[in-house]
Amino acid sequence: MKILFQGDSITDVGRNRNAGSVVSIGQGYPLLIDARLSVDDPGKYEFVNLGISGNRVVDVYARIKCDCWNHEPDLLSILIGVNDVWHEFGGRNGVEADRFYNVYKMLVCDTLERLPNIRMILMEPFVLKASATEGAWDDFHGEVLKRAEAVKRIAGECGQVFLPLQDMFEEAEKVMPASYWLADGVHPTPAGHQLIADRWIAAFRKEIL
């Protein structure tokens, strides 16, 4: 089974872009998922991480042919959405909620048309209140929630797995401060990546296998 991870910096996490590298999975949740599943079922899975830091949904869609379809994965995991909000605050280059839904839906539908047997795990974008988000928290949080709702809606409409993550981080924040899990309110720490990996693996075993 070939599993392909797609997304932004939260997925990228320093992956090696050198062609043919045997260490290309990055330092985040894809690495932890790879490690766990590769130990549990040696040789059963192939993992590919093609997340790119800074990407929005429009960027993922623009490269979906070369960075997904051409690889013919059995499972596509997507985590995208926070930059669609963040880039609006930083440079007025975000992706509005309705356009986010339309492009994301097109991405999923076009992929299903090209690869009819593919399965997808559509991961919920998330945010906590910390250094990168607290200055415009109400708007930032509210807009991320709109993208999260769009992802959940698309998963339901297209018969794919929706992976909720916002509630998990809000529960974790009751134990330790936001920055313990998401260093700046957006990017996970090692502990945050472990939370994501654990939930992803649980959903994978329940919904995919």
C-alpha positions in Angstrom: 0.0 0.0 0.0 1.4 3.4 -1.0 0.5 6.2 1.4 1.1 9.8 0.2 1.0 12.8 2.5 0.1 16.1 1.1 -0.1 19.6 2.7 1.9 22.5 4.0 4.7 23.1 6.5 2.9 21.0 9.2 3.4 18.0 6.8 6.6 19.1 5.2 8.7 19.5 8.4 12.1 19.6 6.7 11.7 16.6 4.3 14.6 15.9 2.0 13.8 17.1 -1.5 16.8 15.4 -3.1 15.7 12.9 -5.7 16.3 9.3 -4.7 16.9 10.2 -1.0 16.0 7.3 1.3 15.2 9.8 4.1 12.5 12.0 2.6 9.6 11.7 5.0 10.5 14.8 7.1 10.5 15.2 10.9 6.8 15.4 11.7 3.7 13.3 12.0 4.3 11.4 8.6 7.6 10.2 10.1 5.9 8.9 13.2 3.2 7.2 11.2 5.8 5.6 8.9 7.7 4.4 12.0 4.8 2.9 13.8 3.2 1.1 10.8 6.5 0.0 9.4 7.3 -1.7 12.7 3.8 -3.3 13.1 3.7 -4.6 9.5 7.2 -4.7 8.0 7.3 -4.2 4.2 3.5 -3.7 3.9 3.6 0.1 3.3 5.4 2.6 1.1 5.3 6.2 2.4 5.7 9.4 0.3 5.7 12.9 1.8 5.2 15.7 -0.7 4.0 18.5 1.6 5.4 21.9 0.8 5.8 24.7 3.4 3.6 27.7 2.8 1.1 25.9 0.6 -2.6 26.8 0.4 -5.3 24.6 -1.1 -4.8 26.4 -4.5 -1.1 25.4 -4.4 -1.8 21.8 -3.6 -4.4 21.7 -6.4 -2.0 23.3 -8.9 0.5 20.4 -8.4 -1.9 17.6 -7.8 -1.0 15.8 -11.1 2.8 15.6 -10.6 2.7 15.3 -6.8 -0.2 12.9 -6.4 -1.7 11.3 -9.5 1.6 10.4 -11.2 2.5 8.5 -8.0 -0.7 6.5 -8.1 -1.1 6.1 -4.3 -3.6 3.8 -2.6 -4.2 6.3 0.2 -3.9 10.1 0.0 -3.7 12.0 3.3 -4.3 15.8 3.1 -3.7 18.5 5.7 -4.3 22.0 4.4 -6.1 25.1 5.4 -4.3 27.2 7.9 -2.2 29.1 5.3 -5.4 29.9 3.5 -6.2 32.0 6.5 -2.7 33.0 7.7 -1.6 34.4 4.3 -4.5 36.8 4.3 -3.3 38.4 7.5 0.3 38.4 6.4 -0.1 39.6 2.8 -3.7 39.5 1.7 -3.0 36.3 -0.3 -5.4 34.0 1.6 -8.1 31.8 0.1 -11.6 32.9 1.0 -13.8 30.2 2.7 -16.1 29.7 -0.3 -13.2 29.4 -2.7 -11.4 27.1 -0.3 -14.4 24.8 -0.4 -14.7 24.9 -4.2 -11.0 24.2 -4.9 -10.7 21.5 -2.2 -13.8 19.8 -3.5 -12.4 20.0 -7.1 -9.1 18.5 -5.8 -10.9 15.5 -4.2 -13.4 14.9 -7.1 -10.7 15.2 -9.8 -8.5 12.8 -7.9 -11.3 10.3 -7.5 -12.0 10.5 -11.2 -8.3 9.9 -12.1 -7.8 7.2 -9.4 -11.2 5.6 -8.7 -10.0 3.2 -6.1 -8.0 5.7 -4.0 -8.9 6.3 -0.4 -8.4 9.6 1.4 -7.9 10.9 4.9 -8.9 14.5 5.0 -7.4 16.1 8.1 -9.0 19.0 9.9 -7.0 22.2 9.9 -6.4 23.5 13.5 -5.2 26.4 15.5 -4.5 27.5 19.1 -3.9 30.8 20.7 -0.2 31.5 20.8 2.5 33.9 19.4 1.5 33.7 15.7 -2.2 33.8 16.2 -3.0 35.8 19.4 -2.8 39.2 17.7 -5.9 38.6 15.7 -7.2 35.6 17.5 -10.9 35.9 17.1 -10.7 36.4 13.3 -7.9 33.8 12.9 -9.7 31.2 14.9 -13.1 31.9 13.3 -11.7 31.6 9.7 -9.8 28.4 10.4 -13.0 26.9 11.8 -14.7 27.8 8.5 -12.0 25.8 6.6 -12.4 23.0 9.0 -16.1 22.8 8.4 -15.5 22.8 4.6 -13.1 19.8 4.9 -15.6 17.9 7.0 -18.4 18.7 4.5 -16.3 17.5 1.6 -15.3 14.3 3.3 -19.0 13.5 3.9 -20.0 14.4 0.3 -17.2 12.4 -1.2 -17.3 9.3 1.1 -13.8 9.9 2.5 -12.5 9.8 6.0 -12.6 13.0 8.0 -10.0 13.3 10.7 -10.9 15.8 13.5 -8.0 17.5 15.2 -9.1 20.8 16.7 -10.9 19.2 19.6 -7.9 17.1 20.3 -5.6 20.1 20.7 -8.2 22.0 22.7 -8.3 19.1 25.1 -4.5 18.9 25.2 -4.4 22.6 26.1 -6.2 21.8 29.3 -3.2 19.8 30.4 -0.4 22.0 29.1 -0.3 25.5 27.5 -1.0 25.9 23.8 2.7 26.4 22.9 3.5 23.0 24.4 1.6 21.4 21.6 1.7 24.0 18.8 4.8 26.1 19.3 3.3 29.3 17.7 -0.3 28.3 17.7 0.1 26.7 14.2 3.2 24.5 14.0 3.2 21.4 16.2 6.0 20.6 18.6 7.2 17.0 18.7 4.4 16.3 21.3 1.9 17.9 18.9 3.0 15.8 16.0 2.7 12.7 18.2 -0.9 13.6 19.0 -1.6 13.9 15.3 0.1 10.6 14.4 -1.7 8.7 17.1 -5.1 9.9 15.9 -4.3 9.4 12.3 -3.2 5.8 13.0 -6.3 5.1 15.0 -8.5 6.3 12.1 -6.5 4.4 9.5 -6.9 1.2 11.4 -10.6 1.7 11.9 -11.6 3.2 8.6 -9.1 2.1 6.0 -7.8 -1.4 6.9 
